């Protein structure tokens, strides 16, 4: 299941980047959420509407909007790497929100991980890419909030939950879109835009969200988020192969250090799982 999720996620960045070249992010993501929501509703046949789902939908929508706006200014690879700083932010936010006290591995991993983020971001602090960097990091923060809050809803039916939050998200983005009609709105119909919408709504939409949330139900959040670091690496390699854009040396060093930080922050979890398996 993780292999399917990772494959869908890697190409999502490229199709979304293509999409925001033809229409503004709220419009693109509203269409994405609406189509994905209708697909899931046709399967679940029901909505789950309560306060918790509303909050979850706000976190998801906000994360997606910042991600979309960030893609205007940065490449798919940069967007992927910065988005997957989410595990680092989840450690901090889990301490605040659900009172999970970080252990020594998590604290050390945070220090190393954010050091890597600082190194990775140095080449991006020039021109408009720094705007994209800031927007994408905000997206990572809200993605961390979503992942933490989703744990409270682990008993909900996954398909119905995602169907509801997609439809709610489409409504929220539609409201945002209204405020961009006078300033910042653009829509240029093309085959490329259609390709983007089809992919990010189906394989990179309903399917990707479902597999991510099933993974969160099957495994600990820490284990899933650590495995997810395959995605920024794969996205960076894919970008090199497709567009011959080789990342700068500082970006490579920063990415490696960030990954080391995440692995260290989760190493205690790995040891616990190994000990548990031996006892079993």
N, C-alpha and C positions, 0 to 999 in steps of 0.2 A: 504493500500500500504506500509505503514511503517513496519507493522508486517511482510510482505513478505520480505522486504529489510533486516530487522534485522535477520530473520531466515537464509536467504541465506548468510549473512555476517558472522555470528557466525561460521558456519561450513567451510567457506572459509579459515579461519586461519589454521584449522587442515589439510585440504587437501593440502593447499599450503606448509605447514611445511613438510608434507609427500613428496611432489614433489621435494623440494630442497634437499632432502636426496638422490635423484636418479639422478638429473641433475642440472647443474648450473643455477642460477636465470635468466640470459638473455635468455637462451634456453627455459626454462619453460615458461617464460612470453611472449616470442615471439610466441610460439605455442598457448598460451592462447589468445593473442590478435588477431592472425591470424584467429583462429577458430571463436572467438566471432565476429570479423569484418565481416567474410563471412556470418555468420548467419544474422547479421543486414543488410548487403548489399542485401541479398536475399529478405528482407522485404521492405527496402526503395527504392531499385533500383537506387540509385543515391549517389554521393559523394558531399561534400561541401568543396571545396579547396580554402582557402584564408589565409591571414596573421594571422587572429585571431584564426582560427582552428589550424594552424601550432603551434602557441604559446601554445594554450590549450593542444595540443598533447604532446608537449615537457614537460609541467608541469606534465601531467598524467604519461608519460613514466618514467620520472625521479623519481617521487614518487614511482611508482611500483617497479622500480629496487632497490631503497634503501630499500623498504619494503621486497623484496625477499631476499636480502643479509642479512638483519637484522634477518630474520627468521632462518638463519643457526645457529645463536648464542643464540637466545632466544626462549622461549616457545610460543605457540599460545596465551595464556592469556596475557603474558607480551607484546607481539607484538600488541595485540588489545588495551590494556590500553594505551601504549605509542603512538600508531597511533591516538587515539582519544583525544590527546592533541591538535589536529588540531583546535578546536574552540578557544582555547586560542591564538594560533598563528594568527588565522584569524582576531582577533580584532586588533592586532599590525599591521599586513600587510595591513588591510583595511585602517588604519590611514595613512599609507605611500603611498599606491597605489591609492586609490579612495578618499582620504581626509575625511574619516569618523572619526570625533572626538569622542573618547570614552567618555561615560558619567560616572558618579560616581559609578554606579553599575558595569560597565565593568572594571573600574580601580581596584575596590575592588576585583572583581572576579578574575582578572588577578593575583593579589598579592596572594590571597588564593590558586588559582589553581596551580600556579608555586611553591608555598610552598609545596603543596601536591605532585607535581612531584618530588621535591627534596627529600622528605621523601620516596616516592615510589622507587626512584632510588638508595637509599643507599645500599640495599642488592645486587643490580645489578652491583655495581662498583668493583666487584671482578672477576678476571679471564677474560675469553673471553666474558662474558655477557655484559661487559661495551662497547665492540665493537658493539654488537647487539643493545644496548640501543642507542648509538649515531647514528647508521645507521637508526634506526626506527624513531627517533625524526626528522632527516633530511627528512625522508619520510613524516612525519606529516606537516612539513613546506611547502613542495611542494604540498601536498594535500590541504592545506589552500590556496595556490596561485591558484590552479586549481578551487576551489570552488568560490573564489572571482572573478576570471576572467570569469568564466562561466556565471556570472550575465550579462556580456556584450553581451553574445550570447543567451539570453533568448528567442529571437524571432526566432531563428533557429529551424528547424525541429529536434526534439530530436533524432529520430532513424537515420536519415541521418548524423547528427553531430557525434553521437557515432560510427556509422559504419566507418566514415572517420577517426576519431581519433584512433580507434582500428587498422585499416590498417596502418596508419602512424606510430603508436606505434610499430607495428610488424616490420616495416622497420627500425626504430630507434634502436630497440633492436637487430635486425639482425646485424646492423653495430657494436654495442657494442660487440656482440657475436664473431665477427671476431677477435677482439683484445684479446679475452680470449682463443683462440684456442691453443696458445703456453703455456699459464699459467693460470690455474684455470678452464679449461674446463673439465667436466666429464659428462658422459651419460651412465646410467646403465638401459637398458630396463627391465621392469617388470610389472606385473599386477597392483602393487601399483602405479607405475608412471602413467599408463593408467587411473586408477581411479582418480588420482589427476588432470590429464589434462582434463578429461571429466567434472569433477565438476567445476573447476576454469574457464573453458572456457564457460560453459553454465549457470548453476544456479548461480555460483559465478563470472561469466564474463559478458556476454551480458545482462542477466536478472538483475543482481545486478546493473550494471552501468545505465541501463535504468530506473529502479525504483528510484535510487538516483537522477538522473537528472530530472525525472518527479516531484519528491518531491521538488527539488529546484525551479521548475517552479510554483508549486502549492502553496508553502508556503515561508515565509521569510527564508533566510539562517540561521538566528539566531535560529529560532524555530526548524528547521530540525536538526541542529547540536546539540541542547540541547537534543532532543528526542533520538538522536543517542547514547547517553551515556548509553542506555540500553544494547548496544552491548558488550562493555568491561566487564560489570558486568555478562552478560549471558555467555560470553566466559570463564570467570574465573570459574563460577559455573560448566559449561560443562566440563572444564578440570579436576576439582575436581572429578566429577562423573565418567569420562572416565578413568582417569589415577591415581586417588587418590593422586594427587599432590596438597597439601594444601599450599596456599600462606603464606609467612612469615607475622608476625604481622605488621611490618613496611609497607609492601606492601598493606595490607588491610587498614591501617590507611591512607596511602598516597592516595589510590584510593578514599576513602570516602571524603578526603579533596579536591581532584581534582574535584570530582563531585559537591561538595558544591560550589566550586569556579565557575564552569560553570553555575550552577543554579543561583547564585547571579549575575553573569555577564549578564544573560538573564532575570532577574526578572523584570526589567523595561519594557521589551517587553511583559511579561506576563500581567503586570498591564495595559499596553496600550490596549492589546487585550481584557481584561476583561471589561475595560471601553467602548471600542468600541461595544462589544456585548450588554452591558446594554443599550447604546444609541440606538442600532438597535432595 
